[in-house]
Amino acid sequence: YFDFNGEQMPRVRDAIDQWFDWHRRTQLSDYAALLARVQGEVAAPELSAAAMCSWRDEVQRRADAAIEQAVPALAALLLTLTPEQLRHFERKMGRDSAKLREEVLPADPAERAKASLARNLARYESFYGRLDEAQRERLAQWLAQSPFQPERWLDERAQRQADIVATVGVHPHDALESTP
């Protein structure tokens, strides 16, 4: 996304290595404990939606911690970006968004439903294994009834990307120069 140059790449690799070292040292045993606990809860006769939601919240907290750990190194690297690298980043995000919009929003509603089913089927089967015909039909029914609005999701994603581009593109010297 940034097309790092030869001077930046060693810093990038070092930051990634340090992050993975931290992750292995501090996080993996916690993940294993969570997975063991969830495995036991899944085996229980009554699995509640509240339990599943709490797992999601716990996973999100762990993801937030991982991101927080990466922020200082990321911020230092972002300060080294050139204007051309920032333009490259913005163009790459734009191309990715346009491709995703084409994939998610075909003009024909029947094609849109077919594409949605194919994406979700691939996602479910990568996790659960091959779904049988009844499961595939149930997934198609669920998707047809889903309140998910791909247009809204894409618009929100575009806004988040615009925020990221704006944030990444502001260097401290730029902020100081624009201050009255």
C-alpha positions in Angstrom: 0.0 0.0 0.0 2.9 2.4 0.7 5.6 1.2 -1.7 8.3 1.5 0.9 11.7 2.4 -0.3 15.0 0.7 0.4 15.7 2.9 3.4 12.3 2.3 4.9 12.0 -1.5 4.3 14.5 -2.6 7.1 12.6 -0.4 9.6 9.3 -2.0 8.4 10.6 -5.5 8.6 12.1 -4.8 12.1 8.8 -3.3 13.3 6.9 -6.4 12.0 9.4 -8.8 13.6 9.2 -6.9 17.0 5.4 -7.0 16.8 5.4 -10.7 16.2 7.9 -11.3 19.0 5.7 -9.4 21.4 2.6 -11.2 20.1 4.2 -14.7 20.5 5.5 -13.8 24.0 2.4 -12.2 25.4 -0.7 -13.1 23.4 -0.6 -16.7 22.2 -1.1 -18.4 25.6 -4.0 -16.1 26.2 -5.6 -17.1 22.8 -5.1 -20.7 23.7 -6.8 -20.3 27.0 -9.7 -18.5 25.4 -10.1 -21.2 22.7 -10.0 -23.9 25.3 -12.7 -22.2 27.3 -14.8 -21.6 24.2 -14.4 -25.2 23.2 -15.9 -26.3 26.5 -18.7 -23.8 26.2 -19.6 -24.9 22.7 -19.9 -28.5 23.9 -22.4 -27.4 26.5 -26.1 -28.4 25.8 -27.3 -24.8 25.8 -25.2 -22.3 23.8 -26.6 -18.8 24.0 -26.3 -15.9 21.7 -25.1 -13.9 24.7 -22.1 -16.3 25.1 -21.3 -15.9 21.4 -21.5 -12.2 21.7 -19.2 -12.2 24.7 -16.6 -14.2 22.7 -16.8 -11.6 19.9 -16.2 -8.9 22.5 -13.2 -10.8 24.0 -11.7 -11.3 20.5 -12.2 -7.6 19.7 -10.4 -6.6 22.9 -7.5 -8.8 21.9 -7.4 -7.3 18.4 -7.5 -3.8 19.9 -4.5 -4.7 22.1 -2.6 -6.0 19.1 -3.3 -2.8 17.2 -2.3 -0.6 20.2 1.0 -2.5 20.3 1.6 -1.7 16.6 0.7 2.0 16.8 4.1 3.5 17.9 6.1 1.8 15.2 3.5 2.5 12.6 3.4 6.2 13.6 7.2 6.4 13.3 7.1 4.8 9.9 4.3 7.0 8.6 6.4 10.1 9.4 8.9 8.9 6.8 6.4 8.7 4.0 7.0 10.9 0.9 4.2 12.7 -0.8 4.5 10.2 -3.7 4.1 7.3 -1.3 1.0 9.0 0.2 -0.4 9.4 -3.4 0.4 5.7 -4.1 -1.5 4.7 -0.9 -4.5 6.8 -1.8 -4.6 5.4 -5.4 -4.2 1.8 -4.1 -7.1 2.3 -1.6 -9.2 3.8 -4.4 -8.5 0.9 -6.8 -9.3 -1.7 -4.1 -12.6 0.1 -3.2 -13.6 0.3 -6.9 -12.9 -3.4 -7.3 -14.9 -4.3 -4.1 -17.8 -2.1 -5.2 -17.9 -4.0 -8.5 -17.9 -7.3 -6.8 -20.4 -6.4 -4.1 -22.8 -4.3 -6.1 -23.5 -5.8 -9.5 -26.3 -3.8 -11.3 -28.6 -6.8 -11.7 -30.2 -7.8 -8.3 -30.1 -11.5 -9.2 -26.4 -11.2 -9.9 -25.9 -9.4 -6.7 -27.7 -12.1 -4.7 -25.7 -14.8 -6.5 -22.4 -13.0 -5.8 -23.3 -12.5 -2.2 -24.2 -16.2 -1.8 -20.9 -17.2 -3.5 -18.8 -14.9 -1.1 -20.6 -16.1 2.0 -20.5 -19.7 1.0 -16.7 -19.5 0.4 -16.4 -17.9 3.9 -18.5 -20.4 5.7 -17.0 -23.4 3.9 -13.4 -22.2 4.7 -14.4 -22.3 8.4 -16.9 -25.2 8.6 -16.0 -27.4 5.6 -18.3 -28.2 2.7 -21.9 -27.3 3.4 -24.6 -29.8 2.2 -27.4 -28.7 -0.1 -29.8 -28.0 2.8 -27.3 -25.8 4.5 -26.6 -24.0 1.2 -30.3 -23.4 0.8 -30.6 -22.1 4.4 -27.7 -19.8 3.8 -29.4 -18.4 0.7 -32.6 -17.9 2.6 -30.8 -16.1 5.4 -29.0 -13.8 3.0 -32.3 -13.0 1.2 -33.8 -12.0 4.5 -30.7 -10.2 5.9 -31.0 -6.5 6.7 -27.4 -6.0 5.4 -27.2 -3.1 3.1 -24.1 -3.4 0.9 -24.4 0.2 -0.3 -24.3 1.5 3.2 -21.5 -0.7 4.2 -19.4 0.4 1.2 -20.2 4.0 1.9 -19.1 3.6 5.5 -16.0 1.8 4.4 -15.2 4.6 1.9 -15.6 7.1 4.7 -13.2 5.2 7.0 -10.7 5.0 4.1 -11.0 8.7 3.5 -10.3 9.3 7.2 -7.3 7.0 7.1 -5.9 8.7 4.0 -6.5 12.1 5.6 -4.8 11.0 8.9 -1.9 9.3 7.2 -1.4 12.3 4.9 -0.9 14.8 7.7 2.7 15.2 8.8 3.5 17.2 11.9 5.2 19.9 9.7 2.1 20.1 7.5 -0.1 20.6 10.6 2.2 23.3 12.0 2.2 25.1 8.6 -1.6 25.1 8.4 -2.0 26.5 11.9 -2.9 30.2 12.0 
